[in-house]
């Protein structure tokens, strides 16, 4: 699994000239640990964490984000393995990391995103696949879905080769799925 599989988006960002009080409002309103600071081309140039905002306590009324943001920013790429992301976050005592592709912010990974990967048990995977299949076929089809350690078997009535490809593709979009087998 990679950063692209667990990142959150859209990302709430601030600009360097954003008043610190406004940025603090965004942090608290959304419950974020940090906000990426971006330039006009959406490149990450800093990170404003809760700690940065707290450290600026006396200047908060008149300061702008640029005065207190952390630089340089440690970022990851969409293809970075989540084990590497977790290791970097722990080593750097980071609560979140921006995900950047070709220099542009595409998402953010938080500790909470990493923790969610730990609860992708078989029942959760089955429920996610069932929801996708119900959205795909409505209530007109009954599915039997078996999941064992990321290996998924889906059974249904009158599944043609085209529908088999669609079902397989949908199931593979669920985090934690390693293999999909579709049976008629």
Number of C-alpha atoms within 10 A of each C-alpha: 13 15 25 19 19 21 20 17 12 10 16 16 20 23 20 21 13 15 18 25 17 14 24 20 11 17 20 12 9 9 10 16 16 28 25 28 28 18 16 8 9 16 17 25 17 24 27 26 23 18 13 16 20 13 12 16 10 9 15 19 12 9 17 19 26 20 14 22 24 18 13 10 16 17 19 23 20 21 14 15 15 21 13 13 22 20 11 16 18 12 9 10 9 16 17 25 26 29 26 19 15 8 13 15 24 20 23 26 27 21 16 11 17 18 12 11 15 9 12 18 14 18 13 15 25 24 12 18 24 18 12 17 19 15 10 14 11 11 10 8 12 14 14 12 16 16 19 14 13 19 15 22 18 21 15 14 11 11 14 10 10 9 12 18 13 13 21 18 12 16 27 16 13 18 18 21 20 12 15 17 14 18 13 10
